[in-house]
């Protein structure tokens, strides 16, 4: 039993349509993956830039305001601790 020629043509067209759909899906997935990588790369660059700006600001603040020598204050012991 063979299939009529119309069925073969229909089946061939369906297979071609399915291959076209699969190719489109593959192309969309590849584009999505590339866009995801681009977004991650941009986010990484932004985070690194913010950290670098904060580091430069902190270093500039430390250079502009050097820490002064600390003063030692000697306190006498409390009266209750002194033995009579």
N, CA, C and O atoms as CSV, one atom per row, in Angstrom:
chain,resi,resn,atom,element,x,y,z
A,1,UNK,N,N,0.825,-1.181,0.000
A,1,UNK,CA,C,0.000,0.000,0.000
A,1,UNK,C,C,0.865,1.238,0.000
A,1,UNK,O,O,1.619,1.474,0.944
A,2,UNK,N,N,0.766,1.995,-1.007
A,2,UNK,CA,C,1.528,3.245,-1.070
A,2,UNK,C,C,0.585,4.405,-0.813
A,2,UNK,O,O,-0.632,4.295,-0.964
A,3,UNK,N,N,1.177,5.504,-0.423
A,3,UNK,CA,C,0.367,6.696,-0.158
A,3,UNK,C,C,0.180,7.455,-1.457
A,3,UNK,O,O,1.064,7.451,-2.314
A,4,UNK,N,N,-0.935,8.092,-1.605
A,4,UNK,CA,C,-1.170,8.868,-2.819
A,4,UNK,C,C,-0.172,10.018,-2.926
A,4,UNK,O,O,0.372,10.459,-1.913
A,5,UNK,N,N,0.071,10.503,-4.129
A,5,UNK,CA,C,1.046,11.586,-4.316
A,5,UNK,C,C,0.688,12.853,-3.542
A,5,UNK,O,O,1.578,13.579,-3.099
A,6,UNK,N,N,-0.598,13.121,-3.376
A,6,UNK,CA,C,-0.990,14.319,-2.627
A,6,UNK,C,C,-0.542,14.222,-1.165
A,6,UNK,O,O,-0.128,15.217,-0.570
A,7,UNK,N,N,-0.629,13.014,-0.593
A,7,UNK,CA,C,-0.209,12.826,0.796
A,7,UNK,C,C,1.302,13.022,0.942
A,7,UNK,O,O,1.766,13.590,1.931
A,8,UNK,N,N,2.065,12.549,-0.048
A,8,UNK,CA,C,3.519,12.741,-0.014
A,8,UNK,C,C,3.872,14.219,-0.109
A,8,UNK,O,O,4.759,14.696,0.598
A,9,UNK,N,N,3.188,14.933,-0.970
A,9,UNK,CA,C,3.452,16.368,-1.107
A,9,UNK,C,C,3.079,17.102,0.183
A,9,UNK,O,O,3.798,17.993,0.633
A,10,UNK,N,N,1.940,16.712,0.772
A,10,UNK,CA,C,1.509,17.330,2.027
A,10,UNK,C,C,2.531,17.059,3.128
A,10,UNK,O,O,2.919,17.959,3.872
A,11,UNK,N,N,2.951,15.815,3.213
A,11,UNK,CA,C,3.930,15.444,4.243
A,11,UNK,C,C,5.241,16.189,4.035
A,11,UNK,O,O,5.846,16.644,5.006
A,12,UNK,N,N,5.688,16.324,2.809
A,12,UNK,CA,C,6.918,17.052,2.501
A,12,UNK,C,C,6.800,18.517,2.905
A,12,UNK,O,O,7.736,19.086,3.466
A,13,UNK,N,N,5.660,19.123,2.624
A,13,UNK,CA,C,5.452,20.530,3.002
A,13,UNK,C,C,5.416,20.680,4.519
A,13,UNK,O,O,5.951,21.650,5.056
A,14,UNK,N,N,4.795,19.736,5.213
A,14,UNK,CA,C,4.743,19.795,6.677
A,14,UNK,C,C,6.141,19.678,7.278
A,14,UNK,O,O,6.485,20.405,8.210
A,15,UNK,N,N,6.934,18.769,6.747
A,15,UNK,CA,C,8.295,18.597,7.246
A,15,UNK,C,C,9.136,19.844,6.988
A,15,UNK,O,O,9.924,20.255,7.840
A,16,UNK,N,N,8.968,20.435,5.826
A,16,UNK,CA,C,9.700,21.666,5.515
A,16,UNK,C,C,9.271,22.794,6.463
A,16,UNK,O,O,10.112,23.561,6.932
A,17,UNK,N,N,7.980,22.895,6.741
A,17,UNK,CA,C,7.487,23.913,7.661
A,17,UNK,C,C,8.046,23.681,9.067
A,17,UNK,O,O,8.428,24.633,9.747
A,18,UNK,N,N,8.093,22.422,9.502
A,18,UNK,CA,C,8.644,22.118,10.817
A,18,UNK,C,C,10.132,22.444,10.899
A,18,UNK,O,O,10.605,22.935,11.924
A,19,UNK,N,N,10.871,22.171,9.823
A,19,UNK,CA,C,12.298,22.533,9.797
A,19,UNK,C,C,12.470,24.043,9.871
A,19,UNK,O,O,13.371,24.536,10.550
A,20,UNK,N,N,11.599,24.785,9.168
A,20,UNK,CA,C,11.671,26.248,9.210
A,20,UNK,C,C,11.375,26.777,10.616
A,20,UNK,O,O,12.040,27.691,11.104
A,21,UNK,N,N,10.378,26.193,11.246
A,21,UNK,CA,C,10.036,26.614,12.609
A,21,UNK,C,C,11.195,26.312,13.551
A,21,UNK,O,O,11.545,27.137,14.395
A,22,UNK,N,N,11.787,25.134,13.408
A,22,UNK,CA,C,12.922,24.763,14.269
A,22,UNK,C,C,14.087,25.724,14.046
A,22,UNK,O,O,14.744,26.134,15.003
A,23,UNK,N,N,14.344,26.080,12.808
A,23,UNK,CA,C,15.425,27.029,12.517
A,23,UNK,C,C,15.140,28.378,13.167
A,23,UNK,O,O,16.050,29.009,13.705
A,24,UNK,N,N,13.897,28.823,13.125
A,24,UNK,CA,C,13.543,30.093,13.766
A,24,UNK,C,C,13.725,30.011,15.280
A,24,UNK,O,O,14.235,30.943,15.901
A,25,UNK,N,N,13.308,28.902,15.865
A,25,UNK,CA,C,13.471,28.724,17.306
A,25,UNK,C,C,14.954,28.733,17.676
A,25,UNK,O,O,15.344,29.369,18.655
A,26,UNK,N,N,15.769,28.040,16.910
A,26,UNK,CA,C,17.213,28.029,17.169
A,26,UNK,C,C,17.791,29.436,17.072
A,26,UNK,O,O,18.612,29.828,17.901
A,27,UNK,N,N,17.375,30.181,16.087
A,27,UNK,CA,C,17.876,31.550,15.907
A,27,UNK,C,C,17.460,32.442,17.079
A,27,UNK,O,O,18.258,33.239,17.571
A,28,UNK,N,N,16.212,32.305,17.523
A,28,UNK,CA,C,15.722,33.110,18.660
A,28,UNK,C,C,16.476,32.742,19.933
A,28,UNK,O,O,16.844,33.624,20.708
A,29,UNK,N,N,16.710,31.449,20.157
A,29,UNK,CA,C,17.445,31.018,21.350
A,29,UNK,C,C,18.871,31.562,21.326
A,29,UNK,O,O,19.380,32.005,22.355
A,30,UNK,N,N,19.513,31.534,20.175
A,30,UNK,CA,C,20.875,32.058,20.064
A,30,UNK,C,C,20.895,33.561,20.342
A,30,UNK,O,O,21.793,34.056,21.024
A,31,UNK,N,N,19.922,34.276,19.822
A,31,UNK,CA,C,19.835,35.718,20.054
A,31,UNK,C,C,19.601,36.011,21.528
A,31,UNK,O,O,20.215,36.921,22.084
A,32,UNK,N,N,18.719,35.249,22.167
A,32,UNK,CA,C,18.455,35.434,23.599
A,32,UNK,C,C,19.710,35.185,24.427
A,32,UNK,O,O,19.991,35.915,25.378
A,33,UNK,N,N,20.455,34.162,24.066
A,33,UNK,CA,C,21.686,33.851,24.798
A,33,UNK,C,C,22.699,34.983,24.658
A,33,UNK,O,O,23.340,35.372,25.635
A,34,UNK,N,N,22.843,35.510,23.446
A,34,UNK,CA,C,23.776,36.622,23.234
A,34,UNK,C,C,23.341,37.863,24.011
A,34,UNK,O,O,24.176,38.569,24.577
A,35,UNK,N,N,22.045,38.126,24.036
A,35,UNK,CA,C,21.544,39.281,24.784
A,35,UNK,C,C,21.770,39.092,26.278
A,35,UNK,O,O,22.116,40.044,26.977
A,36,UNK,N,N,21.581,37.881,26.768
A,36,UNK,CA,C,21.825,37.597,28.182
A,36,UNK,C,C,23.279,37.815,28.551
A,36,UNK,O,O,23.579,38.369,29.609
A,37,UNK,N,N,24.182,37.383,27.686
A,37,UNK,CA,C,25.609,37.606,27.930
A,37,UNK,C,C,25.927,39.095,27.939
A,37,UNK,O,O,26.703,39.565,28.771
A,38,UNK,N,N,25.331,39.827,27.021
A,38,UNK,CA,C,25.578,41.266,26.953
A,38,UNK,C,C,25.089,41.968,28.216
A,38,UNK,O,O,25.750,42.871,28.727
A,39,UNK,N,N,23.940,41.552,28.710
A,39,UNK,CA,C,23.394,42.153,29.938
A,39,UNK,C,C,24.305,41.838,31.118
A,39,UNK,O,O,24.597,42.723,31.923
A,40,UNK,N,N,24.759,40.590,31.235
A,40,UNK,CA,C,25.657,40.228,32.333
A,40,UNK,C,C,26.970,41.001,32.245
A,40,UNK,O,O,27.518,41.418,33.265
A,41,UNK,N,N,27.468,41.189,31.036
A,41,UNK,CA,C,28.720,41.927,30.856
A,41,UNK,C,C,28.525,43.391,31.262
A,41,UNK,O,O,29.382,43.963,31.935
A,42,UNK,N,N,27.420,43.992,30.866
A,42,UNK,CA,C,27.148,45.379,31.238
A,42,UNK,C,C,27.004,45.511,32.751
A,42,UNK,O,O,27.524,46.455,33.346
A,43,UNK,N,N,26.307,44.578,33.367
A,43,UNK,CA,C,26.136,44.613,34.817
A,43,UNK,C,C,27.488,44.490,35.522
A,43,UNK,O,O,27.741,45.189,36.503
A,44,UNK,N,N,28.348,43.616,35.033
A,44,UNK,CA,C,29.677,43.457,35.611
A,44,UNK,C,C,30.478,44.744,35.484
A,44,UNK,O,O,31.137,45.162,36.436
A,45,UNK,N,N,30.427,45.370,34.326
A,45,UNK,CA,C,31.155,46.623,34.116
A,45,UNK,C,C,30.631,47.708,35.055
A,45,UNK,O,O,31.421,48.466,35.619
A,46,UNK,N,N,29.327,47.791,35.228
A,46,UNK,CA,C,28.741,48.802,36.115
A,46,UNK,C,C,29.180,48.559,37.558
A,46,UNK,O,O,29.555,49.503,38.253
A,47,UNK,N,N,29.139,47.323,38.009
A,47,UNK,CA,C,29.531,47.006,39.383
A,47,UNK,C,C,31.002,47.321,39.606
A,47,UNK,O,O,31.362,47.901,40.630
A,48,UNK,N,N,31.851,46.946,38.664
A,48,UNK,CA,C,33.284,47.231,38.794
A,48,UNK,C,C,33.519,48.740,38.822
A,48,UNK,O,O,34.345,49.219,39.599
A,49,UNK,N,N,32.814,49.485,37.996
A,49,UNK,CA,C,32.975,50.943,37.973
A,49,UNK,C,C,32.545,51.561,39.298
A,49,UNK,O,O,33.229,52.445,39.813
A,50,UNK,N,N,31.427,51.112,39.857
A,50,UNK,CA,C,30.955,51.655,41.138
A,50,UNK,C,C,31.960,51.344,42.249
A,50,UNK,O,O,32.269,52.215,43.063
A,51,UNK,N,N,32.468,50.117,42.290
A,51,UNK,CA,C,33.457,49.750,43.303
A,51,UNK,C,C,34.717,50.588,43.136
A,51,UNK,O,O,35.288,51.048,44.125
A,52,UNK,N,N,35.155,50.790,41.909
A,52,UNK,CA,C,36.351,51.600,41.662
A,52,UNK,C,C,36.136,53.050,42.103
A,52,UNK,O,O,37.037,53.657,42.682
A,53,UNK,N,N,34.970,53.601,41.838
A,53,UNK,CA,C,34.678,54.984,42.245
A,53,UNK,C,C,34.695,55.094,43.772
A,53,UNK,O,O,35.264,56.037,44.322
A,54,UNK,N,N,34.069,54.127,44.455
A,54,UNK,CA,C,34.086,54.156,45.913
A,54,UNK,C,C,35.510,54.002,46.455
A,54,UNK,O,O,35.877,54.671,47.421
A,55,UNK,N,N,36.309,53.135,45.847
A,55,UNK,CA,C,37.687,52.939,46.298
A,55,UNK,C,C,38.498,54.219,46.111
A,55,UNK,O,O,39.248,54.616,47.002
A,56,UNK,N,N,38.351,54.854,44.975
A,56,UNK,CA,C,39.076,56.108,44.725
A,56,UNK,C,C,38.619,57.180,45.710
A,56,UNK,O,O,39.441,57.925,46.243
A,57,UNK,N,N,37.320,57.260,45.950
A,57,UNK,CA,C,36.800,58.230,46.921
A,57,UNK,C,C,37.325,57.965,48.322
A,57,UNK,O,O,37.683,58.904,49.033
A,58,UNK,N,N,37.379,56.703,48.733
A,58,UNK,CA,C,37.879,56.362,50.063
A,58,UNK,C,C,39.354,56.714,50.192
A,58,UNK,O,O,39.779,57.269,51.206
A,59,UNK,N,N,40.132,56.394,49.167
A,59,UNK,CA,C,41.560,56.720,49.197
A,59,UNK,C,C,41.759,58.232,49.242
A,59,UNK,O,O,42.602,58.717,49.997
A,60,UNK,N,N,41.007,58.975,48.458
A,60,UNK,CA,C,41.124,60.438,48.466
A,60,UNK,C,C,40.732,60.992,49.835
A,60,UNK,O,O,41.365,61.927,50.326
A,61,UNK,N,N,39.702,60.430,50.452
A,61,UNK,CA,C,39.278,60.885,51.775
A,61,UNK,C,C,40.370,60.609,52.814
A,61,UNK,O,O,40.646,61.457,53.663
A,62,UNK,N,N,40.988,59.432,52.748
A,62,UNK,CA,C,42.052,59.097,53.693
A,62,UNK,C,C,43.269,59.995,53.496
A,62,UNK,O,O,43.918,60.373,54.472
A,63,UNK,N,N,43.587,60.339,52.264
A,63,UNK,CA,C,44.742,61.200,51.987
A,63,UNK,C,C,44.439,62.628,52.436
A,63,UNK,O,O,45.318,63.296,52.980
A,64,UNK,N,N,43.238,63.100,52.226
A,64,UNK,CA,C,42.879,64.472,52.577
A,64,UNK,C,C,42.730,64.659,54.078
A,64,UNK,O,O,43.002,65.746,54.587
A,65,UNK,N,N,42.316,63.654,54.782
A,65,UNK,CA,C,42.120,63.731,56.236
A,65,UNK,C,C,42.965,62.669,56.925
A,65,UNK,O,O,42.443,61.633,57.337
A,66,UNK,N,N,44.275,62.918,57.055
A,66,UNK,CA,C,45.108,61.895,57.703
A,66,UNK,C,C,44.709,61.743,59.170
A,66,UNK,O,O,44.261,62.692,59.813
A,67,UNK,N,N,44.879,60.555,59.666
A,67,UNK,CA,C,44.499,60.277,61.043
A,67,UNK,C,C,45.495,60.954,61.978
A,67,UNK,O,O,46.706,60.793,61.822
A,68,UNK,N,N,44.988,61.708,62.946
A,68,UNK,CA,C,45.843,62.399,63.895
A,68,UNK,C,C,46.240,61.425,64.994
A,68,UNK,O,O,45.569,60.426,65.249
A,69,UNK,N,N,47.366,61.758,65.638
A,69,UNK,CA,C,47.811,60.911,66.728
A,69,UNK,C,C,46.770,60.941,67.833
A,69,UNK,O,O,46.236,61.993,68.185
A,70,UNK,N,N,46.506,59.800,68.352
A,70,UNK,CA,C,45.529,59.720,69.425
A,70,UNK,C,C,46.114,60.231,70.741
A,70,UNK,O,O,47.300,60.043,71.011
A,71,UNK,N,N,45.287,60.873,71.553
A,71,UNK,CA,C,45.721,61.335,72.871
A,71,UNK,C,C,45.332,60.290,73.898
A,71,UNK,O,O,44.240,59.723,73.847
A,72,UNK,N,N,46.218,60.047,74.808
A,72,UNK,CA,C,45.921,59.130,75.897
A,72,UNK,C,C,45.464,59.940,77.089
A,72,UNK,O,O,46.130,60.896,77.486
A,73,UNK,N,N,44.370,59.579,77.645
A,73,UNK,CA,C,43.849,60.228,78.839
A,73,UNK,C,C,43.892,59.204,79.957
A,73,UNK,O,O,43.290,58.135,79.866
A,74,UNK,N,N,44.618,59.553,81.016
A,74,UNK,CA,C,44.740,58.634,82.148
A,74,UNK,C,C,43.684,59.031,83.166
A,74,UNK,O,O,43.666,60.167,83.640
A,75,UNK,N,N,42.825,58.115,83.494
A,75,UNK,CA,C,41.773,58.355,84.472
A,75,UNK,C,C,42.150,57.677,85.781
A,75,UNK,O,O,42.621,56.540,85.783
A,76,UNK,N,N,41.946,58.372,86.890
A,76,UNK,CA,C,42.226,57.707,88.161
A,76,UNK,C,C,41.186,56.614,88.403
A,76,UNK,O,O,40.070,56.700,87.891
A,77,UNK,N,N,41.539,55.595,89.172
A,77,UNK,CA,C,40.571,54.535,89.442
A,77,UNK,C,C,39.410,55.078,90.247
A,77,UNK,O,O,39.573,56.076,90.949
A,78,UNK,N,N,38.259,54.467,90.171
A,78,UNK,CA,C,37.106,54.948,90.933
A,78,UNK,C,C,37.371,54.861,92.451
A,78,UNK,O,O,38.184,54.058,92.910
A,79,UNK,N,N,36.689,55.677,93.180
A,79,UNK,CA,C,36.912,55.754,94.617
A,79,UNK,C,C,36.591,54.432,95.311
A,79,UNK,O,O,37.230,54.093,96.307
A,80,UNK,N,N,35.654,53.711,94.825
A,80,UNK,CA,C,35.283,52.449,95.462
A,80,UNK,C,C,36.356,51.382,95.270
A,80,UNK,O,O,36.403,50.414,96.030
A,81,UNK,N,N,37.200,51.540,94.287
A,81,UNK,CA,C,38.247,50.564,94.036
A,81,UNK,C,C,39.492,50.831,94.857
A,81,UNK,O,O,40.354,49.959,94.965
A,82,UNK,N,N,39.609,52.037,95.448
A,82,UNK,CA,C,40.778,52.382,96.246
A,82,UNK,C,C,40.599,51.762,97.630
A,82,UNK,O,O,39.562,51.947,98.268
A,83,UNK,N,N,41.612,51.026,98.093
A,83,UNK,CA,C,41.554,50.389,99.424
A,83,UNK,C,C,41.999,51.380,100.470
A,83,UNK,O,O,42.938,52.148,100.263
A,84,UNK,N,N,41.337,51.355,101.561
A,84,UNK,CA,C,41.693,52.275,102.671
A,84,UNK,C,C,42.385,51.562,103.765
A,84,UNK,O,O,42.752,52.176,104.767
